[in-house]
Amino acid sequence: MRLFLLLSLQLLTYASYAAADTTIAGISADTTSPANVVPTTTSEKDDTPVPVFNTNLNYKRSIPNYNARLVSIIVPTAMLTYGAVSLGGGSLRSLDMSTRKEVMEDHATFHTNVDDYLKWAPAAAVYALNMAGIHGKHNFADRTMLFGMSTLIATGSTLAIKSATNRLRPDGSTYNSFPSGHTAIAFMSAQFMWEEYHEVSPWYGVAGYAVAATTGALRIYNNRHWVSDVVTGAGLGILSTKAAYWMYPKLQRLFVHNPEHSSTKIMLMPNYNAEWKSVGLSMMLMR
């Protein structure tokens, strides 16, 4: 019951935080703009553009800077602080132990691999919604770059912290428990969904957060992570996406001096992480 209350409170915090979150001014999600249309083939002249799933990887426009409200930074920062304090022991570490004991008493044989796939669900939903005609904030190229940067930041930060802290997992298997990598990816994906769709409807973001919170809960029930691991992973994932959205416009202007006449392209290369058993994309800017 204690774990249920903790996760419910955490999800409510994400939802209230999301309501006060960020906006990116002046970005049009209309995929019928000149960069995203193909000519019609009818015999009569028809000026109506035909929307397509945009796979044009040339930069044709400059993206406005990302402006985040202070409250949207405070909540994930507080999550990271929670985890940092738990590393020193005290009441937060005691909460880790007592929560694990309670979960193991009631669900000692519980095990599922759903969390291995659920962590990517919000990000996959972004692409699925765009393909279904519910367009988000960015086109395919920009969206993919932002997702790739978010994944790189979240993965790199998580692995670095795991190596530095060497916390033993609850099941005693390895010394890389802190923070939860699955939860970091899940909330990175959920924040990605929020950034792309909160202007369409905030409920898309709330659904993404719910999936991410479920991923974190399953990591605890699988006896793979402590509560503080999950809380820290959530904060790290949210901040990773925010960092990517903040950096991307600046990097675009750095590499693309004239967006209207740029020959800069993106090369996408798939990769596989054997340790996390996950797939991703590596991206290179080419001129």
N, C-alpha and C positions, 0 to 999 in steps of 0.2 A: 504493500500500500504506500509506503514511504517513497519508493522509486516512482510509482505512478504519479504521486503528487508532485514530485520534483520535475518530472518530465512534462506534466501538464503546465506547471508554472513556467517552465522554460519555453514551451511553445507559445504560451500567452505573451511572454516577454518579446519573442520574435515578432509576433503579429502586431503588437503595439509599437514596437520599434520600426517595423516596416511602414506603418502608417505615417511616420514622421521622416521617412527616408528621403533619398536624393532624387534630383531631377537633372536631366541633361537638356539644356535649353536649345531650341531651334533645330533639333535633328528630326528629319522627316522619315517615317517608316514606310512611305508610299513606294511600293515596288514598281509602280507604273511610271517612274521618272525615266528620263531618256537613257540612263545607264542600265535600266532594268527591263527594257522592252525589246521585242523583236517585231519586224515588219509583218503586216498582214498579207495574205495571199489572195484575197478576194478580188474579183474582177472590177468591182466598183471601188471608188476611192473611199477609204474608211479611215478617219483620223483617230478612231478609238484604239489606244495602245493595248497590246495583249500582254498581261502580266505573266512572268515566267519565274521559275525558281532560279534565283540569281547565282550563277557560278562564275560571273565575271570577276577575275582576281586583279584587275587593274584598279589603281586608286584614281577616282575621278572627282573626289571632293574632299574638303577638309572638315574634320569633325570638331565641333566646339569643345572647349574645356569642360571637364567633369567637376561639378561643384557639389560637395557633400555637406550636409548639415551636421552640426556638432553632435547632436543626439545619436546620429547613425554611426558615429565612431565610438562614442562612450560605451555603448552596450557590448560590442565585441571586445573592446579593450578591457572591460570589466571581466569578461570571461577569461581572457588571458591572464589577468591578474589573479583571478580565483585559482587557476592552475598553478601559477608560480608560487602562491602562498601554500598550496597543498604539498608542494615539494619539500617544504620545511617542516612537515609534520603538523602537529596541533589538531584542532577540532575538525578541520576540513579533511585531513588524512584519516581521522577516526570515522568521519562520515563515509569515506570510501570503504573502509573495512566493514562497518556495520551494514551498509547497503548490500555489499557483496554477500555477506553472511545471510541476510534476509532473502536475497534472490536465490541463493544456492539451496536454502532450506525448502523453498517452494518449487523450484524448477531445476533441480540438480542434474537432470538428464536432458535438458533442453539444448538443442543444437539446430542451426539452420545456416544455409549458405546464401539466403536471400539478400543479406546485406552486401554481399560482394557485387551484386548487380544494381540494387536499389540506390546506391550512392550516385549512380550516373543518371537516374531516371529524370530529375528535373532538367538537366542539360539536354537529354534526348528529347524531352517534351518540347523544348524551345524549337528545335529543328522540325519536329513533327507538326507543331502548330503552324509554322511558316509554310510548310509544304501543303497544309490543309487550307491555306488562304488567310489565316489569322496572323497578320504580319506584326512583328515586333519592331523594336527601335532601329535596328541596324540591318544592312543587307548581308548576304551570305559571307562575303569576304571579310568585312569588318567584324561580324559576329564570330566567325571562326578564329580570327586573330585574338579577339578579346577572350574567348573561351580557352584558347591555347595558352595565352599569357597567364590567365588565372590558374590554370592547371599547373603550369610550370612553377609559379610562385608558391602555391599551396603544397605541392609535392616537395619542392626543394626545401622550403621552410620546415616542413614536418620531419623530413629525414635528418636535417641538421639538428633540430631540437632533440629528436630521438637519440641521436649519437651523443649529444652533450649530456643528457640526463640519465640514460641507462636505467630506467625504472623497470622493475620486474613485472611482467604481466600477472594478472590474477591467477591464471592457470599454471604459472611457474614455468612456462615454455621458453621465453626469451626475455632479454633485457631491452626491449624497445617499445614499451607500453605507452609512454607519454610523448606527444599527445596521440589521440586516435586518428590515424590516417584516413580510415573509412569515413569518419565523421567530418574531417576537414574537407574531403572531396565532396561529400554530400551537401554541406552547407555552402561550399564554393559554388556548386551547381545550383542550389536553391537561390543564392544571391544573384547568380547569372540570370536565372529565370525572372527574378524580381526586377532586375535592371532593364530587361528587355520588354517586360509586359505589364509593369505596374501602371503605366499610363493607359493601357487598354482596359485592364481591370486588376485591382489589387488582389483579387481572389486567386489569380494565377500564382502570385508570389506566396500567398498563405498556403496554397496546396504544396508548393515546393518546399516550404519550411516544414510542413507536416511530414512529408516523405523523409526529409533530412533528420528530423527528430526521431522518427521511427528507426532509421538506420543507426543512430546513436544508441537508442534503447536496445536494439538487437545486439550491438557490440557488448553491452553489459550483460545481457541475458546469455550470450554465448561464452561468458566468462573470459573474454579477451581484453577487456578494458575496465578501469575504474571510472567512477562518475567524473572525477576531475579530469581524466583523460578526454572524456567525451565533451565536457564543457569547454575545455581548452581547444579541442579540435574544431568545435563549432565557431568559436571566435576567430580562430586562425583562418578558417575557410571563408568567412564573410569578409574579413579584411583583405584576403588575397584577391578576391574579385574586385573589391573597391580599389585596390592598388592598381590592378590591370586597367580599369576604366579611367583612372586618373593618369596613368602613364601613356596609354595608347595615343591620345591626341598629340601629345608632345613628341612621341617617337615618330608618328606619322609626319609631322612637320619637319622633324630633323632629317628624315630620309627622303621625303617628297617635298622638294622646294617649290615646285609648281604643279599642284594637283591636276590642272587642266591639261598639261602636256607631259605628264610623267610616264616613263616606261618602266617604273618600278612594279615588280610582280611578286607574288607570294609563291613559294614552293612548299607544298604540304607533304610530309613524309610520315607514314605510320610507324609507331614504335610499340614495344611490348615490355612491361616491367615484370620480370620473373618473380621478384620478391612480393609484390602486391597482387600479382596475377591480374594485371589490368592493361588495357590498350590505350593509346593516346596518339597525338599528332605532334610532330616537330615541324616548326615553321621557319623559313628563311626568307629574308627580303633580298631580291635580286634586281640589279639595275642593268 
